[in-house]
C-alpha cells in the first residue's frame, strides 16, 4: 500500500464529491445526499467478514449482523 494512500483517497473523494454534489433542489433545501451518493460503493461489512473467515484469515470479533434475527 502506498505511503500516501490517505492523501490520494482524500483527493479522489473531493473530486468525486465536486462532480456529484447533488441536484439543484437538494442543494437549495440543504438535503444531505452523502450516504445515498456513496451507497453503490459501500462495503457490506458482514459479508466481507464471512468471506475473510472462509479464507482462514483471522478477524477480530465483530458486532452481530442486525439483519439476522436470532432469538
PQR file with spaces between the fields and no chain letter, atoms N, CA, C, O and H, PARSE charges and radii, in Angstrom:
ATOM       1  N    UNK     1       0.846   -1.172    0.000 -0.4000 1.5000
ATOM       2  CA   UNK     1       0.000    0.000    0.000 -0.0000 2.0000
ATOM       3  C    UNK     1       0.890    1.233    0.000  0.5500 1.7000
ATOM       4  O    UNK     1       1.849    1.312    0.768 -0.5500 1.4000
ATOM       5  N    UNK     2       0.576    2.189   -0.853 -0.4000 1.5000
ATOM       6  CA   UNK     2       1.395    3.405   -0.907 -0.0000 2.0000
ATOM       7  C    UNK     2       1.351    4.179    0.408  0.5500 1.7000
ATOM       8  O    UNK     2       0.347    4.158    1.120 -0.5500 1.4000
ATOM       9  H    UNK     2      -0.203    2.125   -1.477  0.4000 1.0000
ATOM      10  N    UNK     3       2.432    4.849    0.715 -0.4000 1.5000
ATOM      11  CA   UNK     3       2.525    5.602    1.968 -0.0000 2.0000
ATOM      12  C    UNK     3       1.561    6.783    1.992  0.5500 1.7000
ATOM      13  O    UNK     3       1.139    7.209    3.067 -0.5500 1.4000
ATOM      14  H    UNK     3       3.248    4.867    0.137  0.4000 1.0000
ATOM      15  N    UNK     4       1.210    7.313    0.834 -0.4000 1.5000
ATOM      16  CA   UNK     4       0.333    8.483    0.796 -0.0000 2.0000
ATOM      17  C    UNK     4      -1.112    8.114    0.444  0.5500 1.7000
ATOM      18  O    UNK     4      -1.824    8.915   -0.162 -0.5500 1.4000
ATOM      19  H    UNK     4       1.552    6.967   -0.039  0.4000 1.0000
ATOM      20  N    UNK     5      -1.545    6.910    0.820 -0.4000 1.5000
ATOM      21  CA   UNK     5      -2.872    6.427    0.437 -0.0000 2.0000
ATOM      22  C    UNK     5      -3.978    7.338    0.971  0.5500 1.7000
ATOM      23  O    UNK     5      -4.963    7.580    0.274 -0.5500 1.4000
ATOM      24  H    UNK     5      -0.966    6.260    1.313  0.4000 1.0000
ATOM      25  N    UNK     6      -3.830    7.846    2.193 -0.4000 1.5000
ATOM      26  CA   UNK     6      -4.873    8.709    2.761 -0.0000 2.0000
ATOM      27  C    UNK     6      -5.017   10.008    1.963  0.5500 1.7000
ATOM      28  O    UNK     6      -6.132   10.460    1.703 -0.5500 1.4000
ATOM      29  H    UNK     6      -3.029    7.650    2.759  0.4000 1.0000
ATOM      30  N    UNK     7      -3.906   10.592    1.585 -0.4000 1.5000
ATOM      31  CA   UNK     7      -3.954   11.822    0.801 -0.0000 2.0000
ATOM      32  C    UNK     7      -4.560   11.563   -0.578  0.5500 1.7000
ATOM      33  O    UNK     7      -5.348   12.366   -1.077 -0.5500 1.4000
ATOM      34  H    UNK     7      -3.001   10.224    1.796  0.4000 1.0000
ATOM      35  N    UNK     8      -4.189   10.441   -1.186 -0.4000 1.5000
ATOM      36  CA   UNK     8      -4.719   10.084   -2.500 -0.0000 2.0000
ATOM      37  C    UNK     8      -6.227    9.884   -2.433  0.5500 1.7000
ATOM      38  O    UNK     8      -6.967   10.411   -3.263 -0.5500 1.4000
ATOM      39  H    UNK     8      -3.549    9.789   -0.780  0.4000 1.0000
ATOM      40  N    UNK     9      -6.681    9.119   -1.439 -0.4000 1.5000
ATOM      41  CA   UNK     9      -8.117    8.882   -1.294 -0.0000 2.0000
ATOM      42  C    UNK     9      -8.878   10.167   -1.000  0.5500 1.7000
ATOM      43  O    UNK     9      -9.971   10.377   -1.524 -0.5500 1.4000
ATOM      44  H    UNK     9      -6.080    8.691   -0.764  0.4000 1.0000
ATOM      45  N    UNK    10      -8.306   11.021   -0.167 -0.4000 1.5000
ATOM      46  CA   UNK    10      -8.967   12.295    0.152 -0.0000 2.0000
ATOM      47  C    UNK    10      -9.125   13.153   -1.099  0.5500 1.7000
ATOM      48  O    UNK    10     -10.172   13.766   -1.305 -0.5500 1.4000
ATOM      49  H    UNK    10      -7.418   10.850    0.259  0.4000 1.0000
ATOM      50  N    UNK    11      -8.092   13.196   -1.929 -0.4000 1.5000
ATOM      51  CA   UNK    11      -8.157   13.983   -3.162 -0.0000 2.0000
ATOM      52  C    UNK    11      -9.174   13.396   -4.140  0.5500 1.7000
ATOM      53  O    UNK    11      -9.940   14.137   -4.757 -0.5500 1.4000
ATOM      54  H    UNK    11      -7.242   12.697   -1.762  0.4000 1.0000
ATOM      55  N    UNK    12      -9.186   12.067   -4.285 -0.4000 1.5000
ATOM      56  CA   UNK    12     -10.142   11.420   -5.176 -0.0000 2.0000
ATOM      57  C    UNK    12     -11.573   11.614   -4.671  0.5500 1.7000
ATOM      58  O    UNK    12     -12.489   11.834   -5.463 -0.5500 1.4000
ATOM      59  H    UNK    12      -8.565   11.465   -3.784  0.4000 1.0000
ATOM      60  N    UNK    13     -11.762   11.533   -3.355 -0.4000 1.5000
ATOM      61  CA   UNK    13     -13.076   11.730   -2.769 -0.0000 2.0000
ATOM      62  C    UNK    13     -13.564   13.157   -3.009  0.5500 1.7000
ATOM      63  O    UNK    13     -14.729   13.369   -3.346 -0.5500 1.4000
ATOM      64  H    UNK    13     -11.017   11.354   -2.711  0.4000 1.0000
ATOM      65  N    UNK    14     -12.689   14.117   -2.839 -0.4000 1.5000
ATOM      66  CA   UNK    14     -13.051   15.512   -3.068 -0.0000 2.0000
ATOM      67  C    UNK    14     -13.467   15.729   -4.521  0.5500 1.7000
ATOM      68  O    UNK    14     -14.459   16.409   -4.786 -0.5500 1.4000
ATOM      69  H    UNK    14     -11.743   13.945   -2.565  0.4000 1.0000
ATOM      70  N    UNK    15     -12.721   15.158   -5.458 -0.4000 1.5000
ATOM      71  CA   UNK    15     -13.074   15.256   -6.875 -0.0000 2.0000
ATOM      72  C    UNK    15     -14.444   14.642   -7.145  0.5500 1.7000
ATOM      73  O    UNK    15     -15.268   15.223   -7.851 -0.5500 1.4000
ATOM      74  H    UNK    15     -11.916   14.606   -5.242  0.4000 1.0000
ATOM      75  N    UNK    16     -14.677   13.456   -6.570 -0.4000 1.5000
ATOM      76  CA   UNK    16     -15.955   12.776   -6.790 -0.0000 2.0000
ATOM      77  C    UNK    16     -17.107   13.597   -6.219  0.5500 1.7000
ATOM      78  O    UNK    16     -18.140   13.750   -6.870 -0.5500 1.4000
ATOM      79  H    UNK    16     -14.008   12.984   -5.997  0.4000 1.0000
ATOM      80  N    UNK    17     -16.937   14.126   -5.005 -0.4000 1.5000
ATOM      81  CA   UNK    17     -17.992   14.925   -4.384 -0.0000 2.0000
ATOM      82  C    UNK    17     -18.242   16.222   -5.154  0.5500 1.7000
ATOM      83  O    UNK    17     -19.377   16.693   -5.234 -0.5500 1.4000
ATOM      84  H    UNK    17     -16.098   14.001   -4.476  0.4000 1.0000
ATOM      85  N    UNK    18     -17.197   16.785   -5.710 -0.4000 1.5000
ATOM      86  CA   UNK    18     -17.336   18.005   -6.515 -0.0000 2.0000
ATOM      87  C    UNK    18     -18.181   17.729   -7.763  0.5500 1.7000
ATOM      88  O    UNK    18     -19.008   18.549   -8.160 -0.5500 1.4000
ATOM      89  H    UNK    18     -16.275   16.403   -5.645  0.4000 1.0000
ATOM      90  N    UNK    19     -17.957   16.560   -8.374 -0.4000 1.5000
ATOM      91  CA   UNK    19     -18.694   16.186   -9.580 -0.0000 2.0000
ATOM      92  C    UNK    19     -20.094   15.652   -9.280  0.5500 1.7000
ATOM      93  O    UNK    19     -20.942   15.625  -10.171 -0.5500 1.4000
ATOM      94  H    UNK    19     -17.285   15.894   -8.051  0.4000 1.0000
ATOM      95  N    UNK    20     -20.349   15.230   -8.045 -0.4000 1.5000
ATOM      96  CA   UNK    20     -21.626   14.623   -7.668 -0.0000 2.0000
ATOM      97  C    UNK    20     -22.197   15.286   -6.424  0.5500 1.7000
ATOM      98  O    UNK    20     -22.499   14.617   -5.436 -0.5500 1.4000
ATOM      99  H    UNK    20     -19.659   15.252   -7.321  0.4000 1.0000
ATOM     100  N    UNK    21     -22.340   16.591   -6.477 -0.4000 1.5000
ATOM     101  CA   UNK    21     -22.729   17.319   -5.273 -0.0000 2.0000
ATOM     102  C    UNK    21     -24.230   17.473   -5.108  0.5500 1.7000
ATOM     103  O    UNK    21     -24.667   18.341   -4.352 -0.5500 1.4000
ATOM     104  H    UNK    21     -22.094   17.135   -7.280  0.4000 1.0000
ATOM     105  N    UNK    22     -25.013   16.688   -5.764 -0.4000 1.5000
ATOM     106  CA   UNK    22     -26.457   16.739   -5.598 -0.0000 2.0000
ATOM     107  C    UNK    22     -27.127   17.595   -6.647  0.5500 1.7000
ATOM     108  O    UNK    22     -26.491   18.397   -7.331 -0.5500 1.4000
ATOM     109  H    UNK    22     -24.658   15.983   -6.378  0.4000 1.0000
ATOM     110  N    UNK    23     -28.411   17.406   -6.752 -0.4000 1.5000
ATOM     111  CA   UNK    23     -29.200   18.184   -7.703 -0.0000 2.0000
ATOM     112  C    UNK    23     -29.483   19.560   -7.121  0.5500 1.7000
ATOM     113  O    UNK    23     -29.289   19.809   -5.931 -0.5500 1.4000
ATOM     114  H    UNK    23     -28.927   16.755   -6.196  0.4000 1.0000
ATOM     115  N    UNK    24     -29.937   20.425   -7.978 -0.4000 1.5000
ATOM     116  CA   UNK    24     -30.170   21.809   -7.585 -0.0000 2.0000
ATOM     117  C    UNK    24     -31.092   21.918   -6.371  0.5500 1.7000
ATOM     118  O    UNK    24     -30.765   22.634   -5.424 -0.5500 1.4000
ATOM     119  H    UNK    24     -30.094   20.223   -8.944  0.4000 1.0000
ATOM     120  N    UNK    25     -32.225   21.234   -6.372 -0.4000 1.5000
ATOM     121  CA   UNK    25     -33.158   21.329   -5.248 -0.0000 2.0000
ATOM     122  C    UNK    25     -32.562   20.734   -3.969  0.5500 1.7000
ATOM     123  O    UNK    25     -32.853   21.205   -2.869 -0.5500 1.4000
ATOM     124  H    UNK    25     -32.491   20.653   -7.141  0.4000 1.0000
ATOM     125  N    UNK    26     -31.735   19.708   -4.114 -0.4000 1.5000
ATOM     126  CA   UNK    26     -31.069   19.136   -2.932 -0.0000 2.0000
ATOM     127  C    UNK    26     -30.154   20.165   -2.298  0.5500 1.7000
ATOM     128  O    UNK    26     -30.078   20.254   -1.072 -0.5500 1.4000
ATOM     129  H    UNK    26     -31.499   19.325   -5.007  0.4000 1.0000
ATOM     130  N    UNK    27     -29.466   20.933   -3.105 -0.4000 1.5000
ATOM     131  CA   UNK    27     -28.583   21.974   -2.575 -0.0000 2.0000
ATOM     132  C    UNK    27     -29.391   23.127   -1.997  0.5500 1.7000
ATOM     133  O    UNK    27     -29.041   23.655   -0.942 -0.5500 1.4000
ATOM     134  H    UNK    27     -29.528   20.860   -4.100  0.4000 1.0000
ATOM     135  N    UNK    28     -30.461   23.524   -2.668 -0.4000 1.5000
ATOM     136  CA   UNK    28     -31.284   24.631   -2.181 -0.0000 2.0000
ATOM     137  C    UNK    28     -31.902   24.332   -0.821  0.5500 1.7000
ATOM     138  O    UNK    28     -31.940   25.191    0.060 -0.5500 1.4000
ATOM     139  H    UNK    28     -30.745   23.094   -3.525  0.4000 1.0000
ATOM     140  N    UNK    29     -32.389   23.093   -0.661 -0.4000 1.5000
ATOM     141  CA   UNK    29     -33.063   22.729    0.584 -0.0000 2.0000
ATOM     142  C    UNK    29     -32.136   22.035    1.578  0.5500 1.7000
ATOM     143  O    UNK    29     -32.581   21.490    2.588 -0.5500 1.4000
ATOM     144  H    UNK    29     -32.358   22.395   -1.377  0.4000 1.0000
ATOM     145  N    UNK    30     -30.852   22.066    1.275 -0.4000 1.5000
ATOM     146  CA   UNK    30     -29.831   21.514    2.168 -0.0000 2.0000
ATOM     147  C    UNK    30     -30.115   20.067    2.561  0.5500 1.7000
ATOM     148  O    UNK    30     -30.047   19.707    3.736 -0.5500 1.4000
ATOM     149  H    UNK    30     -30.490   22.509    0.455  0.4000 1.0000
ATOM     150  N    UNK    31     -30.430   19.254    1.575 -0.4000 1.5000
ATOM     151  CA   UNK    31     -30.688   17.834    1.798 -0.0000 2.0000
ATOM     152  C    UNK    31     -29.359   17.099    1.692  0.5500 1.7000
ATOM     153  O    UNK    31     -28.622   17.276    0.722 -0.5500 1.4000
ATOM     154  H    UNK    31     -30.485   19.547    0.620  0.4000 1.0000
ATOM     155  N    UNK    32     -29.058   16.288    2.674 -0.4000 1.5000
ATOM     156  CA   UNK    32     -27.808   15.552    2.695 -0.0000 2.0000
ATOM     157  C    UNK    32     -27.904   14.328    1.786  0.5500 1.7000
ATOM     158  O    UNK    32     -28.675   13.407    2.053 -0.5500 1.4000
ATOM     159  H    UNK    32     -29.657   16.145    3.462  0.4000 1.0000
ATOM     160  N    UNK    33     -27.119   14.327    0.718 -0.4000 1.5000
ATOM     161  CA   UNK    33     -27.108   13.191   -0.210 -0.0000 2.0000
ATOM     162  C    UNK    33     -25.843   12.356   -0.050  0.5500 1.7000
ATOM     163  O    UNK    33     -25.538   11.516   -0.897 -0.5500 1.4000
ATOM     164  H    UNK    33     -26.493   15.075    0.501  0.4000 1.0000
ATOM     165  N    UNK    34     -25.109   12.585    1.035 -0.4000 1.5000
ATOM     166  CA   UNK    34     -23.833   11.910    1.240 -0.0000 2.0000
ATOM     167  C    UNK    34     -23.987   10.394    1.214  0.5500 1.7000
ATOM     168  O    UNK    34     -23.310    9.712    0.445 -0.5500 1.4000
ATOM     169  H    UNK    34     -25.357   13.267    1.723  0.4000 1.0000
ATOM     170  N    UNK    35     -24.875    9.865    2.052 -0.4000 1.5000
ATOM     171  CA   UNK    35     -24.995    8.409    2.159 -0.0000 2.0000
ATOM     172  C    UNK    35     -25.592    7.796    0.907  0.5500 1.7000
ATOM     173  O    UNK    35     -25.152    6.730    0.475 -0.5500 1.4000
ATOM     174  H    UNK    35     -25.425   10.419    2.677  0.4000 1.0000
ATOM     175  N    UNK    36     -26.581    8.443    0.316 -0.4000 1.5000
ATOM     176  CA   UNK    36     -27.160    7.887   -0.905 -0.0000 2.0000
ATOM     177  C    UNK    36     -26.158    7.952   -2.058  0.5500 1.7000
ATOM     178  O    UNK    36     -26.172    7.091   -2.938 -0.5500 1.4000
ATOM     179  H    UNK    36     -26.939    9.309    0.667  0.4000 1.0000
ATOM     180  N    UNK    37     -25.302    8.947   -2.060 -0.4000 1.5000
ATOM     181  CA   UNK    37     -24.294    9.063   -3.110 -0.0000 2.0000
ATOM     182  C    UNK    37     -23.228    7.983   -3.035  0.5500 1.7000
ATOM     183  O    UNK    37     -22.723    7.531   -4.063 -0.5500 1.4000
ATOM     184  H    UNK    37     -25.290    9.646   -1.345  0.4000 1.0000
ATOM     185  N    UNK    38     -22.887    7.571   -1.832 -0.4000 1.5000
ATOM     186  CA   UNK    38     -21.841    6.571   -1.650 -0.0000 2.0000
ATOM     187  C    UNK    38     -22.378    5.147   -1.528  0.5500 1.7000
ATOM     188  O    UNK    38     -21.590    4.202   -1.477 -0.5500 1.4000
ATOM     189  H    UNK    38     -23.297    7.938   -0.997  0.4000 1.0000
ATOM     190  N    UNK    39     -23.696    4.971   -1.481 -0.4000 1.5000
ATOM     191  CA   UNK    39     -24.296    3.646   -1.301 -0.0000 2.0000
ATOM     192  C    UNK    39     -23.757    2.609   -2.289  0.5500 1.7000
ATOM     193  O    UNK    39     -23.435    1.499   -1.865 -0.5500 1.4000
ATOM     194  H    UNK    39     -24.336    5.739   -1.523  0.4000 1.0000
ATOM     195  N    UNK    40     -23.643    2.918   -3.593 -0.4000 1.5000
ATOM     196  CA   UNK    40     -23.143    1.904   -4.531 -0.0000 2.0000
ATOM     197  C    UNK    40     -21.694    1.476   -4.252  0.5500 1.7000
ATOM     198  O    UNK    40     -21.266    0.417   -4.712 -0.5500 1.4000
ATOM     199  H    UNK    40     -23.905    3.820   -3.937  0.4000 1.0000
ATOM     200  N    UNK    41     -20.950    2.276   -3.514 -0.4000 1.5000
ATOM     201  CA   UNK    41     -19.549    1.961   -3.245 -0.0000 2.0000
ATOM     202  C    UNK    41     -19.327    1.396   -1.848  0.5500 1.7000
ATOM     203  O    UNK    41     -18.191    1.115   -1.466 -0.5500 1.4000
ATOM     204  H    UNK    41     -21.297    3.136   -3.140  0.4000 1.0000
ATOM     205  N    UNK    42     -20.399    1.227   -1.085 -0.4000 1.5000
ATOM     206  CA   UNK    42     -20.232    0.795    0.302 -0.0000 2.0000
ATOM     207  C    UNK    42     -19.932   -0.696    0.389  0.5500 1.7000
ATOM     208  O    UNK    42     -20.333   -1.475   -0.476 -0.5500 1.4000
ATOM     209  H    UNK    42     -21.322    1.455   -1.395  0.4000 1.0000
ATOM     210  N    UNK    43     -19.242   -1.070    1.417 -0.4000 1.5000
ATOM     211  CA   UNK    43     -18.847   -2.450    1.668 -0.0000 2.0000
ATOM     212  C    UNK    43     -19.799   -3.056    2.681  0.5500 1.7000
ATOM     213  O    UNK    43     -20.050   -2.464    3.731 -0.5500 1.4000
ATOM     214  H    UNK    43     -18.917   -0.437    2.120  0.4000 1.0000
ATOM     215  N    UNK    44     -20.326   -4.221    2.381 -0.4000 1.5000
ATOM     216  CA   UNK    44     -21.145   -4.941    3.349 -0.0000 2.0000
ATOM     217  C    UNK    44     -20.179   -5.610    4.317  0.5500 1.7000
ATOM     218  O    UNK    44     -19.555   -6.621    3.995 -0.5500 1.4000
ATOM     219  H    UNK    44     -20.122   -4.703    1.529  0.4000 1.0000
ATOM     220  N    UNK    45     -20.066   -5.029    5.503 -0.4000 1.5000
ATOM     221  CA   UNK    45     -19.044   -5.481    6.448 -0.0000 2.0000
ATOM     222  C    UNK    45     -19.247   -6.922    6.887  0.5500 1.7000
ATOM     223  O    UNK    45     -18.273   -7.631    7.138 -0.5500 1.4000
ATOM     224  H    UNK    45     -20.572   -4.208    5.764  0.4000 1.0000
ATOM     225  N    UNK    46     -20.489   -7.366    6.984 -0.4000 1.5000
ATOM     226  CA   UNK    46     -20.741   -8.725    7.447 -0.0000 2.0000
ATOM     227  C    UNK    46     -20.422   -9.758    6.362  0.5500 1.7000
ATOM     228  O    UNK    46     -19.898  -10.831    6.664 -0.5500 1.4000
ATOM     229  H    UNK    46     -21.281   -6.791    6.780  0.4000 1.0000
ATOM     230  N    UNK    47     -20.733   -9.443    5.110 -0.4000 1.5000
ATOM     231  CA   UNK    47     -20.354  -10.348    4.023 -0.0000 2.0000
ATOM     232  C    UNK    47     -18.836  -10.425    3.881  0.5500 1.7000
ATOM     233  O    UNK    47     -18.285  -11.497    3.634 -0.5500 1.4000
ATOM     234  H    UNK    47     -21.159   -8.572    4.864  0.4000 1.0000
ATOM     235  N    UNK    48     -18.170   -9.296    4.036 -0.4000 1.5000
ATOM     236  CA   UNK    48     -16.709   -9.281    3.946 -0.0000 2.0000
ATOM     237  C    UNK    48     -16.091  -10.078    5.097  0.5500 1.7000
ATOM     238  O    UNK    48     -15.106  -10.792    4.903 -0.5500 1.4000
ATOM     239  H    UNK    48     -18.618   -8.425    4.237  0.4000 1.0000
ATOM     240  N    UNK    49     -16.660   -9.957    6.277 -0.4000 1.5000
ATOM     241  CA   UNK    49     -16.175  -10.719    7.431 -0.0000 2.0000
ATOM     242  C    UNK    49     -16.318  -12.217    7.173  0.5500 1.7000
ATOM     243  O    UNK    49     -15.396  -12.983    7.450 -0.5500 1.4000
ATOM     244  H    UNK    49     -17.460   -9.378    6.435  0.4000 1.0000
ATOM     245  N    UNK    50     -17.464  -12.638    6.645 -0.4000 1.5000
ATOM     246  CA   UNK    50     -17.663  -14.052    6.308 -0.0000 2.0000
ATOM     247  C    UNK    50     -16.669  -14.512    5.258  0.5500 1.7000
ATOM     248  O    UNK    50     -16.108  -15.603    5.367 -0.5500 1.4000
ATOM     249  H    UNK    50     -18.213  -12.016    6.420  0.4000 1.0000
ATOM     250  N    UNK    51     -16.445  -13.686    4.238 -0.4000 1.5000
ATOM     251  CA   UNK    51     -15.514  -14.041    3.161 -0.0000 2.0000
ATOM     252  C    UNK    51     -14.105  -14.249    3.703  0.5500 1.7000
ATOM     253  O    UNK    51     -13.437  -15.222    3.352 -0.5500 1.4000
ATOM     254  H    UNK    51     -16.901  -12.800    4.150  0.4000 1.0000
ATOM     255  N    UNK    52     -13.658  -13.341    4.552 -0.4000 1.5000
ATOM     256  CA   UNK    52     -12.317  -13.452    5.115 -0.0000 2.0000
ATOM     257  C    UNK    52     -12.193  -14.674    6.006  0.5500 1.7000
ATOM     258  O    UNK    52     -11.175  -15.364    5.969 -0.5500 1.4000
ATOM     259  H    UNK    52     -14.200  -12.551    4.838  0.4000 1.0000
ATOM     260  N    UNK    53     -13.206  -14.949    6.799 -0.4000 1.5000
ATOM     261  CA   UNK    53     -13.165  -16.119    7.688 -0.0000 2.0000
ATOM     262  C    UNK    53     -13.167  -17.415    6.891  0.5500 1.7000
ATOM     263  O    UNK    53     -12.482  -18.368    7.264 -0.5500 1.4000
ATOM     264  H    UNK    53     -14.034  -14.388    6.829  0.4000 1.0000
ATOM     265  N    UNK    54     -13.928  -17.467    5.795 -0.4000 1.5000
ATOM     266  CA   UNK    54     -13.918  -18.674    4.943 -0.0000 2.0000
ATOM     267  C    UNK    54     -12.534  -18.918    4.359  0.5500 1.7000
ATOM     268  O    UNK    54     -12.144  -20.063    4.130 -0.5500 1.4000
ATOM     269  H    UNK    54     -14.485  -16.693    5.492  0.4000 1.0000
ATOM     270  N    UNK    55     -11.786  -17.831    4.115 -0.4000 1.5000
ATOM     271  CA   UNK    55     -10.433  -17.961    3.573 -0.0000 2.0000
ATOM     272  C    UNK    55      -9.426  -18.331    4.657  0.5500 1.7000
ATOM     273  O    UNK    55      -8.254  -18.570    4.365 -0.5500 1.4000
ATOM     274  H    UNK    55     -12.103  -16.901    4.300  0.4000 1.0000
ATOM     275  N    UNK    56      -9.882  -18.378    5.909 -0.4000 1.5000
ATOM     276  CA   UNK    56      -8.991  -18.731    7.004 -0.0000 2.0000
ATOM     277  C    UNK    56      -8.214  -17.553    7.557  0.5500 1.7000
ATOM     278  O    UNK    56      -7.255  -17.742    8.305 -0.5500 1.4000
ATOM     279  H    UNK    56     -10.834  -18.184    6.146  0.4000 1.0000
ATOM     280  N    UNK    57      -8.613  -16.343    7.202 -0.4000 1.5000
ATOM     281  CA   UNK    57      -7.932  -15.143    7.678 -0.0000 2.0000
ATOM     282  C    UNK    57      -8.490  -14.780    9.039  0.5500 1.7000
ATOM     283  O    UNK    57      -9.706  -14.694    9.204 -0.5500 1.4000
ATOM     284  H    UNK    57      -9.392  -16.190    6.594  0.4000 1.0000
ATOM     285  N    UNK    58      -7.628  -14.566   10.010 -0.4000 1.5000
ATOM     286  CA   UNK    58      -8.060  -14.199   11.350 -0.0000 2.0000
ATOM     287  C    UNK    58      -8.715  -12.834   11.306  0.5500 1.7000
ATOM     288  O    UNK    58      -8.202  -11.899   10.692 -0.5500 1.4000
ATOM     289  H    UNK    58      -6.640  -14.636    9.875  0.4000 1.0000
ATOM     290  N    UNK    59      -9.837  -12.735   11.957 -0.4000 1.5000
ATOM     291  CA   UNK    59     -10.536  -11.454   12.062 -0.0000 2.0000
ATOM     292  C    UNK    59     -10.926  -11.237   13.516  0.5500 1.7000
ATOM     293  O    UNK    59     -11.227  -12.197   14.226 -0.5500 1.4000
ATOM     294  H    UNK    59     -10.254  -13.495   12.456  0.4000 1.0000
ATOM     295  N    UNK    60     -10.924   -9.996   13.961 -0.4000 1.5000
ATOM     296  CA   UNK    60     -11.356   -9.728   15.328 -0.0000 2.0000
ATOM     297  C    UNK    60     -12.860   -9.952   15.452  0.5500 1.7000
ATOM     298  O    UNK    60     -13.569  -10.053   14.450 -0.5500 1.4000
ATOM     299  H    UNK    60     -10.679   -9.217   13.383  0.4000 1.0000
ATOM     300  N    UNK    61     -13.324  -10.026   16.665 -0.4000 1.5000
ATOM     301  CA   UNK    61     -14.764  -10.189   16.850 -0.0000 2.0000
ATOM     302  C    UNK    61     -15.468   -8.942   16.318  0.5500 1.7000
ATOM     303  O    UNK    61     -14.880   -7.863   16.245 -0.5500 1.4000
ATOM     304  H    UNK    61     -12.748   -9.944   17.479  0.4000 1.0000
ATOM     305  N    UNK    62     -16.714   -9.111   15.956 -0.4000 1.5000
ATOM     306  CA   UNK    62     -17.481   -8.012   15.386 -0.0000 2.0000
ATOM     307  C    UNK    62     -18.889   -8.036   15.968  0.5500 1.7000
ATOM     308  O    UNK    62     -19.356   -9.085   16.411 -0.5500 1.4000
ATOM     309  H    UNK    62     -17.191   -9.988   16.016  0.4000 1.0000
ATOM     310  N    UNK    63     -19.560   -6.908   15.970 -0.4000 1.5000
ATOM     311  CA   UNK    63     -20.947   -6.895   16.441 -0.0000 2.0000
ATOM     312  C    UNK    63     -21.810   -7.790   15.564  0.5500 1.7000
ATOM     313  O    UNK    63     -21.487   -7.998   14.394 -0.5500 1.4000
ATOM     314  H    UNK    63     -19.181   -6.056   15.609  0.4000 1.0000
ATOM     315  N    UNK    64     -22.890   -8.316   16.100 -0.4000 1.5000
ATOM     316  CA   UNK    64     -23.748   -9.179   15.280 -0.0000 2.0000
ATOM     317  C    UNK    64     -24.399   -8.410   14.149  0.5500 1.7000
ATOM     318  O    UNK    64     -24.599   -7.198   14.222 -0.5500 1.4000
ATOM     319  H    UNK    64     -23.152   -8.147   17.050  0.4000 1.0000
ATOM     320  N    UNK    65     -24.720   -9.145   13.109 -0.4000 1.5000
ATOM     321  CA   UNK    65     -25.392   -8.559   11.951 -0.0000 2.0000
ATOM     322  C    UNK    65     -26.831   -8.229   12.344  0.5500 1.7000
ATOM     323  O    UNK    65     -27.573   -9.126   12.744 -0.5500 1.4000
ATOM     324  H    UNK    65     -24.557  -10.130   13.049  0.4000 1.0000
ATOM     325  N    UNK    66     -27.243   -6.970   12.239 -0.4000 1.5000
ATOM     326  CA   UNK    66     -28.607   -6.607   12.636 -0.0000 2.0000
ATOM     327  C    UNK    66     -29.673   -7.216   11.722  0.5500 1.7000
ATOM     328  O    UNK    66     -30.847   -7.261   12.091 -0.5500 1.4000
ATOM     329  H    UNK    66     -26.641   -6.241   11.914  0.4000 1.0000
ATOM     330  N    UNK    67     -29.279   -7.684   10.540 -0.4000 1.5000
ATOM     331  CA   UNK    67     -30.229   -8.294    9.608 -0.0000 2.0000
ATOM     332  C    UNK    67     -30.612   -9.696   10.025  0.5500 1.7000
ATOM     333  O    UNK    67     -31.668  -10.195    9.634 -0.5500 1.4000
ATOM     334  H    UNK    67     -28.326   -7.648   10.241  0.4000 1.0000
ATOM     335  N    UNK    68     -29.757  -10.347   10.822 -0.4000 1.5000
ATOM     336  CA   UNK    68     -30.018  -11.723   11.250 -0.0000 2.0000
ATOM     337  C    UNK    68     -30.666  -11.677   12.621  0.5500 1.7000
ATOM     338  O    UNK    68     -30.072  -11.205   13.590 -0.5500 1.4000
ATOM     339  H    UNK    68     -28.899   -9.942   11.139  0.4000 1.0000
ATOM     340  N    UNK    69     -31.874  -12.165   12.686 -0.4000 1.5000
ATOM     341  CA   UNK    69     -32.616  -12.154   13.952 -0.0000 2.0000
ATOM     342  C    UNK    69     -32.508  -13.539   14.593  0.5500 1.7000
ATOM     343  O    UNK    69     -33.094  -14.500   14.095 -0.5500 1.4000
ATOM     344  H    UNK    69     -32.356  -12.548   11.899  0.4000 1.0000
ATOM     345  N    UNK    70     -31.777  -13.641   15.673 -0.4000 1.5000
ATOM     346  CA   UNK    70     -31.664  -14.901   16.412 -0.0000 2.0000
ATOM     347  C    UNK    70     -32.249  -14.672   17.799  0.5500 1.7000
ATOM     348  O    UNK    70     -31.844  -13.753   18.511 -0.5500 1.4000
ATOM     349  H    UNK    70     -31.301  -12.860   16.078  0.4000 1.0000
ATOM     350  N    UNK    71     -33.193  -15.504   18.169 -0.4000 1.5000
ATOM     351  CA   UNK    71     -33.844  -15.352   19.467 -0.0000 2.0000
ATOM     352  C    UNK    71     -33.508  -16.494   20.372  0.5500 1.7000
ATOM     353  O    UNK    71     -33.970  -16.535   21.513 -0.5500 1.4000
ATOM     354  H    UNK    71     -33.522  -16.250   17.590  0.4000 1.0000
